[in-house]
Amino acid sequence: MSGTDARSGLGVRPQEAERDRALRAVEQRVLWLATAIVDHANRVRPNPGGLKVGGHQASSASMVTIMTALWLEQLRAEDRVSVKPHASPVLHALEYLLGQLDRSYLTTLREFGGLQSYPSRLKDPVPADYSTGSVGIGATAPIWGALARRYVNTQLGAGGTGRQWSLVGDAELDEGAVWEAVLDPMVAELGEVVWVVDLNRQSLDRVVPTFGAPRLQGMFAAAGWQVLTVKYGRLLEELFTRPGGAALRARIDEMSNAEYQRMLRRSPAELRTALTGTGPDADAIAALVADVPDAELAAAVRNLGGHDLGALREAFAQIDDTRPTVILAYTLKGYGLATEAHPQNHSALLTEAQLGELAERLGTDPADPWVAFAADSAPGRLLADAARRLRRTALSAEQVPAVPGDLGRTPHGTATTQAALGRTLLDLHRAAPEVGRRVVTVSPDVSSSTNLGGWVNKVGVWSHEDRRDWFADDAETILHWRERPTGQHIELGIAETNLVGAISELGATWSRWGQPLLPIGVLYDPFVERALEPWSFGIYAGGQSILVGTPSGVTLAPEGGAHQSITTPSIGLEQPGCVTYEPAFALDTEWCLLAAMAQLGKPGGSSAYLRLSTRPVDQALAAVPEDPAARERRRRQVVAGAYPLRRTPRPAVTLVAMGAVVPEVLAAADRLAGLGFPADVVCVTSPGLLFRALRARRGLDDAPGWVLDTAFPADRAAPMVTVLDGHPHTLAFLAGVRGVPAAHLGVTSFGQSGDLASVYRHHGLDTESVVGVALDLVD
């Protein structure tokens, strides 16, 4: 039970006492409703399938006081709140009492089309401010929401104000994503960020034996956060002022978490004995508690700061808006329930009898569980005042200016798809400045190594304020680091989870504040998997962004197996809400990037993942048509997923290539033609779009199917060889387009360092391997 209590003052004014009585009535009704919502879903609603419904009565109970205090006293319409996932019933109870949620939804927790398991921006009937449910990610989202809003304010002047709150379960602090966000240097400047930690010191299976609140205090403080600890409530604080009170405080402070919580589940006589202990101050403690009635003593030892409205109010009043704040609020898991403080109460449900006892104690009726307060009652008036204060004005979202599909350049010579990224951004900024000003790039300390240097030099680096570039006059400096509020590149620390958290929230500004942005995050492709879970959750929560992985595959030959991505093409294929592109040529990269940008910042939009390469490729191999109509036809095919790169009169085999291996496949086509086996070559740019088109044939998707007929026409069906720098199963489904025999080449093992020819030969991506496999199919 260690920790430092930052509060002072125990006096309660009459007006405050009256308000607290009304607040306490609301708090108790919220506790009842949250408990009853979970109970109805599990015990009342028919469940013919027999599958466990679930829900978290105890985890909700520990948050009831905190959330009641926030919603009824602290929050303003411009604030945004990320709610602890397992406290979603508390959120819905408050929404109902505030008149936002229709009563009919209270019986639909975890029902199809009803209240979601965890708060959701897109799926709940009352959209949550932040989707939560993936532990640690929902907690950090308001950090990136604050960053995104500041960016919108400096660039477009329309982000507004308000605090960004996170209600965090203490177990979430075990997640690395939390500390990666807390420690990022940019975060220390975000004074609108406030975290309230539900410090109930329990995990799913047990009471955490040595939960180190002082350690947490030190870690947050070292990162530049204000730390407030709300440990004890006013009942306990009053006991501490009596003779023997200092000894009682020390006794409770020194208890382990498990001893303290076991004490709470004892009879009154056992409680007195356990509280007194056997230490040198036992007599003083015994004398103190001897005159305290059983009920009063039981209430006092449960009176932790996170369940005391006055203690919370005082802590909120101390928030310093010049830096992030964390409030460590001591609570009890299951507070006020029969399961209170039990080590296995995480998913426990009250029995029917226990629910009846709770109803009797709280003055409610289990037969009519959804009764709200009368409008003319003190709680009713309090709720009405809060509802008016929290009412938000309707949002009018601006539209992104039309993104051009083609910037008119035709690359020549030798180029890489990675370099084409930066080139496209610069060209877009010149050709369509109203679009370009909404582009924001984000990287985790890899701007120069991913070819964003020219873009960064052009638009500058975003910061809260102008900062001096001490190397501006250094003639050897190539990348100019000009930090200013008008910059359009955000550089975070090396943590990839922070990168995708930021682009997800930058990609949600169109729906939060009506100002769409075009966020592009760039990272090394091998680390896409590290960033995937938070980015996927960001997409689920409505963030629309572009993730660029570069360089990629075993094509990054000298780097060795540790930096050679294998499964990322499959990730792009399978990620919901995302279109994946892996272009082979610079112009393909431009077209795919522009098409992806055109899908951002609007209802029904989508995210995109581009997998790029550092391999220099002769751009003449792209054979870009010179005729404008033919060029436009090629562009449409590129952004739809595939295009014929080479046709022969009567193909004996179809070679399908994606990305960096196209030169080897074209060389193989030349070899096969010399052997009397003419080959068509199809260049795939998006396996995901092609797979959707194939499913659409069976009515399983609404994607257009014309690209399959263009890339793989029925009259040219032939045995197929697919080749990519990634796992071969990514393109294996293409054999089913026309039902042809097929072989699939790709990477199925970890690589090793070496020159490109040796690495390709090792993995069977070289021309010789393509020719050999093709001959096996056709000869």
LUMKOLGU-702279 format. One record per residue (C-alpha): x, y, z; residue in three letters. Coordinates in steps of 0.02 Angstrom, whole numbers, plus 50000, padded with zeros to 5 digits. Example, Ala and Ser with C-alpha at 12.3 -4.5 7.8 and 13.67 -1.06 7.14 Angstrom:
residues 2
506154977550390ALA
506844994750357SER
END
This chain:
residues 779
500005000050000MET
501505011549981SER
501315028849903GLY
501365047349942THR
499735056749971ASP
499825074149894ALA
498175080649966ARG
497895092250111SER
496385099550200GLY
494905089850269LEU
493555102950292GLY
491935100950195VAL
490825116150162ARG
488925113950172PRO
488675117449986GLN
490015104949943GLU
489235092050060ALA
487545094349975GLU
488305092749804ARG
489275077449860ASP
487655069249918ARG
486915071649744ALA
488535065649664LEU
488555050649779ARG
486785046349728ALA
487295046949545VAL
488865036949583GLU
487825023249666GLN
486605022949521ARG
488055021549398VAL
488755007049500LEU
487064998449494TRP
486795001349308LEU
488544995749259ALA
488324979849362THR
486574976749295ALA
487124979249114ILE
488384965149131VAL
487164954449232ASP
485794955949100HIS
486984951248960ALA
487524935449052ASN
486044929449157ARG
484464937149084VAL
484674938348896ARG
484384921648806PRO
485984913348752ASN
485544898448641PRO
487344895948584GLY
487984894048761GLY
489554904148726LEU
490174914648871LYS
489644932748851VAL
490814940448978GLY
490964957749052GLY
491864965149200HIS
490824970349349GLN
492314971949467ALA
493404981749345SER
491954993449314SER
491634995949500ALA
493395002149533SER
493125016149405MET
491375021849455VAL
491885036049573THR
493245042449458ILE
492125042849306MET
490645050349398THR
491755064249464ALA
492465067449291LEU
490855067649192TRP
489825077449317LEU
491125090249370GLU
492725090749269GLN
492435087349085LEU
492015100648959ARG
491285098548785ALA
492985101148704GLU
493825087648810ASP
494095070048746ARG
494225054248853VAL
494965037048825SER
494045025148942VAL
494835009549017LYS
494204995048910PRO
493414984949051HIS
492495000249115ALA
491395001648961SER
489794997749063PRO
490175013049171VAL
490325023749015LEU
488655017348950HIS
487825020049118ALA
488385038249118LEU
487845040548938GLU
486125034148985TYR
485935045149138LEU
486515060249039LEU
485195057048907GLY
486395052248767GLN
486045033548759LEU
484315026248732ASP
483705014648868ARG
483455000548743SER
485334998448724TYR
485624994248908LEU
485124976148874THR
486254974148723THR
488034973248793LEU
489064961948678ARG
487524958148575GLU
487654959348385PHE
487304977448339GLY
487244982648521GLY
488474989748646LEU
490234984248604GLN
491334974448723SER
492474989548738TYR
492215007848696PRO
492185010648508SER
492225026548403ARG
491405017948255LEU
490305003948322LYS
489465010148482ASP
487795019248468PRO
488585034048559VAL
490315035148479PRO
491705034648608ALA
493035048048598ASP
494355034548581TYR
494205016148544SER
495015005448677THR
495204986948705GLY
496974983548650SER
497894985848814VAL
499055000748816GLY
498575007448645ILE
496945015648695GLY
497855023248843ALA
499165031648735THR
497975037148596ALA
497545053948680PRO
499395058248679ILE
499405056948490TRP
497685065048484GLY
498415080148575ALA
499875080648454LEU
498695079448304ALA
497585093448369ARG
499085104748399ARG
499665101248223TYR
497935105548153VAL
497935121548254ASN
499635127448190THR
499315122348010GLN
497455125747986LEU
496915135348142GLY
495435124048177ALA
495895111048308GLY
495115119248460GLY
495625116848641THR
495255105048785GLY
496085091648886ARG
496485074248825GLN
496085061748964TRP
496595043548980SER
495785032349110LEU
497085018849128VAL
497045002249218GLY
498624999849320ASP
498964983249233ALA
499074993049069GLU
500665000849135LEU
501514984049105ASP
501394987248918GLU
502944993548832GLY
501895004548717ALA
501435015148868VAL
503215019348913TRP
503765021648734GLU
502445035248723ALA
502775042848894VAL
504635044348859LEU
504535052248687ASP
505315069648701PRO
503835078048614MET
502615071748746VAL
503365081748889ALA
502665097648807GLU
500855091548798LEU
500075099648950GLY
498305095248895GLU
498655076748924VAL
497985069749089VAL
498045051549140TRP
497055044549286VAL
497725027649338VAL
496495015649420ASP
497725009049549LEU
496764993749608ASN
498354983149613ARG
497524967749541GLN
497804958249380SER
496684945149302LEU
497224931149418ASP
497874938849578ARG
498264953449690VAL
499924960349629VAL
501054957149779PRO
502244971949768THR
501484985549662PHE
502764999649667GLY
501835016149668ALA
503435025749714PRO
504305017749565ARG
502895023449451LEU
502965040849526GLN
504815041749488GLY
504655035249311MET
503305047649263PHE
504195061949350ALA
505825057749261ALA
504905059249096ALA
504365076949141GLY
502585072949198TRP
501695080649347GLN
501295066549468VAL
499825067549589LEU
499425053249706THR
497685051349781VAL
497905037749909LYS
496685040350053TYR
494955047750067GLY
494275059350199ARG
493635045850317LEU
495365038350333LEU
496195055350338GLU
495075060050485GLU
495575044250579LEU
497405048450548PHE
497165064950641THR
496645056150803ARG
497845049650935PRO
498675034250863GLY
498255040050687GLY
500065041250631ALA
500325023250685ALA
498765017950591LEU
499365026650434ARG
501055018350447ALA
500215001350477ARG
499155002850320ILE
500605010050218ASP
501704995350264GLU
500434981850223MET
500694971850066SER
499304973449940ASN
498724955749972ALA
498694957850162GLU
497704973850146TYR
496404966450031GLN
496234950550133ARG
495884961450284MET
494414969350193LEU
493554952550175ARG
493564948250361ARG
492214949650494SER
492174965650600PRO
493104957350744ALA
494394949750627GLU
494584966550540LEU
495044975050704ARG
496324961750745THR
497084962150571ALA
497144981150568LEU
497954982050740THR
499334969650695GLY
500714964050812THR
501984977950791GLY
502634990050923PRO
501185002050889ASP
499834988850904ALA
499174995651069ASP
499015013351000ALA
498085007150847ILE
496954996050953ALA
496505010751064ALA
496115021350912LEU
494955009050828VAL
494125003050989ALA
492915017750988ASP
492515016750802VAL
490885007450763PRO
491004992150651ASP
490134999950501ALA
491135016050514GLU
492775006550527LEU
492334995450379ALA
491925010950275ALA
493495020050330ALA
494745006550282VAL
493925005550111ARG
493985024450091ASN
495405025249966LEU
495675041249869GLY
494985034649706GLY
493295032049789HIS
493235048849878ASP
492425062949780LEU
493255076549883GLY
494975068949864ALA
494775067449677LEU
494115085249664ARG
495655091949752GLU
496815081949641ALA
495965088149483PHE
496145105949545ALA
498035103749554GLN
498275098949371ILE
499675108949291ASP
499215112449110ASP
501015116149060THR
501535097849061ARG
500705080749056PRO
499915074949219THR
499655057749291VAL
498505055149439ILE
498815038849532LEU
497135035249613ALA
497085020949738TYR
495525010249716THR
494784993349756LEU
494324981349618LYS
492494977249643GLY
492204992149757TYR
490474991049831GLY
490124973549765LEU
490084956749854ALA
491654952249755THR
492604967449819GLU
494484964549841ALA
494394946049800HIS
495944940749700PRO
494914931449568GLN
493544944249543ASN
494104950149371HIS
492744941449272SER
491674935949419ALA
489794938849408LEU
488694942649557LEU
487454929049596THR
485604933049589GLU
485574934249778ALA
487094945749781GLN
486304956749649LEU
484724957849754GLY
485744962949907GLU
486624976349804LEU
484954982949742ALA
484264983849919GLU
485804993149982ARG
485775005449836LEU
483885007849838GLY
483515000549667THR
482344987049605ASP
483054971949510PRO
481344969849428ALA
481484987349353ASP
483364989849342PRO
483445004349219TRP
482565017949318VAL
483355035249297ALA
483235050249414PHE
481745061849416ALA
482145077949324ALA
481715088749476ASP
482795078849597SER
484505085049652ALA
485395071049555PRO
484265074449405GLY
484715092949404ARG
486545088749424LEU
486455077149274LEU
485515089949171ALA
486835103149207ASP
488205091049156ALA
487285086048998ALA
487165104348945ARG
488995107348982ARG
489545091948883LEU
488435094948731ARG
489495096848574ARG
489095106848420THR
488815097348259ALA
490405094848159LEU
490545101547982SER
492015092747901ALA
493005100547761GLU
493465090247608GLN
495215086847548VAL
495505095547382PRO
495525083247238ALA
497155073547235VAL
497865072647058PRO
498065055146991GLY
499595058846884ASP
500885072646905LEU
501455071346723GLY
503265065946746ARG
504015050546666THR
505565044746761PRO
507075039746658HIS
508735031746694GLY
508975021546851THR
507905024847004ALA
507215016447161THR
505435015847223THR
506045022547390GLN
506755038147310ALA
505145040147211ALA
504215043047376LEU
505135059147415GLY
505095064547233ARG
503205062447225THR
502925072647382LEU
503955087047314LEU
503085086547146ASP
501375085847229LEU
501805100847337HIS
502185110847180ARG
500795104247068ALA
499375104547196ALA
499875115747344PRO
498155114847426GLU
498355096047434VAL
500185097147480GLY
499865108147632ARG
498815094247709ARG
500195081347692VAL
501115077447853VAL
502525064847859THR
503065055948017VAL
504595045048044SER
505495037148192PRO
507215044948165ASP
507435038047987VAL
507035053047877SER
508675053647783SER
508875034847764SER
507145033347686THR
507425047247558ASN
506325060347641LEU
507785072647652GLY
507235083447506GLY
505455084447571TRP
506045088947746VAL
507175102547677ASN
505715109547579LYS
504335109747710VAL
505285109947874GLY
505065100348036VAL
503535103448142TRP
503735109048323SER
502685118548449HIS
503805133648429GLU
505225140348321ASP
506895132748366ARG
508605137948309ARG
509515126948185ASP
511295127648249TRP
511955119148093PHE
511125130747968ALA
512805138547923ASP
513745121947912ASP
514175119147728ALA
514295100347754GLU
512505099047819THR
511385091147687ILE
509795088347789LEU
509215105147857HIS
508285103248022TRP
507215118848027ARG
505965116648170GLU
504455128048165ARG
502555127448190PRO
502295127848001THR
503365112347968GLY
502545097147891GLN
503685083247952HIS
503585076048127ILE
505095066748192GLU
504785055348341LEU
505965044148436GLY
506435027148369ILE
504895018048436ALA
503805012048292GLU
502265010748401THR
502345029548428ASN
502465032348241LEU
500885022648200VAL
499975029648350GLY
500335047148286ALA
499835043948105ILE
498245035348163SER
497705050848261GLU
498305062648125LEU
497215052148011GLY
495695054848122ALA
495715073948126THR
494415074647986TRP
493125066248099SER
493695073948265ARG
493905092248214TRP
493295093048035GLY
495035095847963GLN
495715081547857PRO
497575078047847LEU
498555066347735LEU
499745057647857PRO
501155046847790ILE
502225036847910GLY
503895030047851VAL
504865016247937LEU
505995001747894TYR
504944987847821ASP
505644974247937PRO
504854983848081PHE
503114984748008VAL
502654969248107GLU
503194977848267ARG
502054992448225ALA
500634982448151LEU
499554979448305GLU
499404997748357PRO
499195003248175TRP
497854990048147SER
496964996148303PHE
497115013948239GLY
496265008648078ILE
494895000048179TYR
494645016348274ALA
494415026348113GLY
496155033048081GLY
496575034147895GLN
498425034847856SER
499785028447741ILE
501175017547809LEU
502735015947702VAL
503925001647736GLY
505625003947657THR
506834996147616PRO
506064978947607SER
506374960547581GLY
507974950947553VAL
508364963747417THR
509184973247559LEU
510494959747539ALA
512014966147637PRO
510954969347793GLU
510694950747823GLY
509234940747893GLY
508894952248041ALA
508334966247922HIS
507544956247782GLN
505644956547791SER
504754940847731ILE
502924941347782THR
502524959747760THR
501724957347586PRO
500504945247667SER
500154957747805ILE
499644970647677GLY
498554958047589LEU
497624953147746GLU
497474969447846GLN
495654975547853PRO
495354993647807GLY
496974994547710CYS
497514993847528VAL
499274987347501THR
500424992147358TYR
502134985647309GLU
502634995047152PRO
504074989847041ALA
504455006546959PHE
504565024847008ALA
503025030146909LEU
502035015746982ASP
502535022247154THR
501905039647114GLU
500245033247049TRP
499965021447195CYS
500415034747324LEU
499245047447247LEU
497835034647237ALA
498115030347420ALA
498085048747470MET
496435051047378ALA
495645038647499GLN
496125048047657LEU
495165060147766GLY
493375056047721LYS
491915044647763PRO
492175027547687GLY
494025030847659GLY
495415018547691SER
497225017147743SER
498635010747635ALA
500285001747653TYR
501675004247525LEU
503134992147523ARG
504615000447437LEU
506394995647391SER
508135003247380THR
508584992847227ARG
509055003847077PRO
508034998446926VAL
508145003946745ASP
506525013746720GLN
506505009646535ALA
505914992246586LEU
504254999946637ALA
503865003546453ALA
502705017946500VAL
501565021846352PRO
501855038846271GLU
500085040946209ASP
499065050346343PRO
497575038646333ALA
498675023246343ALA
499635030846488ARG
498005034046582GLU
497475016146547ARG
499115010046622ARG
498865021146774ARG
497125014146806ARG
497814996546796GLN
499255000646913VAL
498125007547050VAL
496874993247024ALA
498184980147064GLY
499064973546909ALA
499494977046727TYR
500214967446579PRO
502024972446563LEU
502414961446414ARG
501284951946294ARG
501724938446167THR
500614932046026PRO
500324914846103ARG
501044913346279PRO
501654896446339ALA
501824902946517VAL
501314918246618THR
502634925746731LEU
501904936246872VAL
503094947646965ALA
502914960247104MET
504114973747164GLY
505994972747157ALA
506134956047064VAL
505364962346901VAL
507074963846813PRO
507444945346847GLU
505734940346782VAL
505914950646623LEU
507614942746594ALA
506834925546620ALA
505504929746491ALA
506874933746365ASP
507744917146403ARG
506134907246387LEU
505724915446221ALA
507424910146158GLY
507014892346208LEU
505384892746111GLY
504224896246258PHE
503534913946240PRO
503024921646406ALA
501804935046457ASP
502404945746602VAL
501134953246722VAL
501684966046851CYS
500674965247013VAL
500564981147116THR
499244976047243SER
498894957747286PRO
497534963547406GLY
496524972247270LEU
496704957047157LEU
496114945447294PHE
494594956447324ARG
494214956247138ALA
494304937147139LEU
493114936147287ARG
491934948047199ALA
491674934947065ARG
490754924647197ARG
489814939447266GLY
490914939947421LEU
491574957447391ASP
491034973147300ASP
492724976547219ALA
492774979047030PRO
493324963446937GLY
493894971046774TRP
495714971246825VAL
495754952146823LEU
495114951746645ASP
496404964646593THR
497894956646679ALA
497384938446656PHE
496194937246506PRO
495404920246479ALA
496084918546301ASP
497864920146365ARG
497734907646508ALA
499354897846527ALA
500364889446665PRO
500904902546790MET
502474906546890VAL
502314919847025THR
503844928447097VAL
504054941147237LEU
505294946247371ASP
504204939647510GLY
503254924047558HIS
502664915047399PRO
500914911747463HIS
500544930447442THR
500254927947255LEU
499804909447253ALA
497934913047240PHE
498184920447066LEU
498254903046990ALA
496404901847032GLY
495944916546921VAL
495964904946769ARG
496274888146854GLY
498004885346781VAL
499474874846842PRO
500654885646941ALA
502274886947038ALA
502654900447165HIS
504354907747205LEU
504764918547354GLY
505624919247522VAL
505254905747651THR
506794906447762SER
507854919147851PHE
509184926747741GLY
510994930747766GLN
512134944847714SER
512834944847538GLY
512794953047368ASP
511114953947281LEU
511474940347153ALA
512014928047287SER
510534931847400VAL
509284930247256TYR
510084913847204ARG
509964907347382HIS
508104910747390HIS
507694905647211GLY
507274923147151LEU
508614923947016ASP
508294922546830THR
508964904746825GLU
507714898946954SER
506254907246865VAL
506724899246700VAL
506944882146778GLY
505264882346866VAL
504394888546708ALA
505154874646606LEU
504544861846732ASP
502784868246701LEU
502794869346511VAL
504094857346440ASP
END
